[in-house]
C-alpha cells in the first residue's frame, strides 16, 4: 500500500495556513490578557517545534515546505523576543528581525503591518483560534493511521482485481472507521458544542448572545407536542437535550406509554420533520416481533386481540402446510399490508421509525450513542428522539460495580450525556419499588422509585404513572374532571351526564382504565401537577380525553373487523388445503 497519507496532507493544508502564522505573530504585538487558564505561548512554542519535526520526518507533506519552515523559525524568534522586556509593535517588528529573507519580510508587511489594530475581545478570539488549531492538528495526527485507511481504500478500489461489491463494502467499513475516529477527537467535537459562558458587558456581547441563541433555536433545539395535556401544556412539550423518566409499578403501562408517545409525536409533528429524520425505539425486554404486536395495535388503531389472532393464525396455518407457498405468500401479503397501513402510511416519507432490540444486560449508554452514529453514517438518518425501554435492564458503559444504586445512576447520567451530545430528547422508562403497588390511595412521589434514587437526580423530568382500575373507574368524579368534556353533560355545571353516554356506561367501564400521571420532578413549576388519562384495553392506546377515544371508536371497529375478515378467509383457505392434502394422501384399496 501507499505510504503517503494524502488525507492528512489535505487536512494539514487547512490547519497550517498563512492565517495561523500571522495570528501567532500578531499575538506577540498586543499586551492583552489571553483569557486562557494556562500560558498559551508555551503551547505555541512546543507546537512550532513539533511541526518543524513533522515536516522534516515527512509525517506531513506541504506544498511549500521551505517557506513554511522559514515562518516557523520567524515565529519562534518573535516569541522569544516578546518573552523578554522588549515591547513589539507592528512598526518596530522588522527592526528586531534584521536577518530575515525577502519572503518573510513581505509576509510581515502584507499580513501584519497592513492589518488593522484589534481590540481586547478580538485578541481573545484570535488566541482561542490559535490554540484550537494547534489542538486539532495534534489530534488529527494522532489518528493518522486511521486516516491513511482512506488513502489505502482509494488505491485498492482502483485495482483491476477489485470487484464492485468488494469496493463498496470496503468503502462502508472505511467511512465507518473514519467517522468513529473523528468523533473521538475532543477539539473537533467542541466545535459543535454551544459556548459555555457569555459575558454581557456591551452591545457587541448582547449581539453575540442573540446570534448564538438564534443559531441554537434554528439548528439544535426541537420541541415536540404529544396531544397529552400534561406533557404539552404543563411541561411545555418534549424538548431537546432533556431526559424524561417515566416510572411506574410493574405492568402499569410504562412500555405502552412509550409507544403511545411515539405514535402521538409522529401524528402531531409530522409536518415539522425533515428528510432523513428518525424516531428511535429501543426495546431491551421484548424482542421486535413481540413489540410489533403492540405497535400495530396503537399505530394502526387495531384491536389487540385481532393482532394476536393474526399472529396465531399465521403460525398455525403456515406450519400445518409446509409446502404451500401460495398460502404463505398470502399471509405475507396480509402482514405486509397491516404493517404498511399501521406504520408506513403514518410516517410516510416525513420521518423514519427505527426499532432497535438488544438483550437484557447487554446494552449501555455508549451503545446507544454508537447506534445513533451508525444510523447517521450508514443510513443517513438523523435521530430526533429516543424512547428507551428501559433503564433497569441496561448496563453502565464502563466501571460496572454490580451495585444497582450506583450503576442505575450511572446509566441515567449516560443517557443524559447522549441527550446533550445529540441535542435530542431521551424518554426512558423505569420501574417503581414493589411497595408502590400496594399504596394506590397515596399520592405518587419520587420515593416510589425502584433500586436507585440517582435515577431521579440525573433525570431532567420525572413522571410517575399507575393504573387505577382497582380503586376507580372512568366515572369517578376526579377522572371525569380530567377526561370528560362539556359534550358529555346535559347542564352547564357538568353535574348531569348525558343519557347517550350513560347508555354505554358498562362498555366504557369495561374498555377504559383510568391512569393517574403525576410530575414529581421538573425544572419549572410543573412539579406536583397530576392528571388522569384513559387506557383503552382494546387498541392499547392512552387517551387524554374521552372524546378522543369516542372519535377513534368507529375506525377501531372497522379496522379490526376488516382485518379479522381477511384472517378468517386465509384460515378457511388453510383448512381447505389441509383437507385436500389429507384426501390426496389417503391410501384407499379395495
Beta strands, then each sheet from edge to edge (+ up, - down):
strand 1: 223-224
strand 2: 238-239
strand 3: 243-248
strand 4: 277-283
strand 5: 352-357
strand 6: 382-389
strand 7: 425-431
strand 8: 461-467
strand 9: 512-521
strand 10: 530-536
strand 11: 542-543
sheet 1: 1+ 2-
sheet 2: 5+ 4+ 6+ 7+ 3+ 8+ 9- 10+ 11-
end
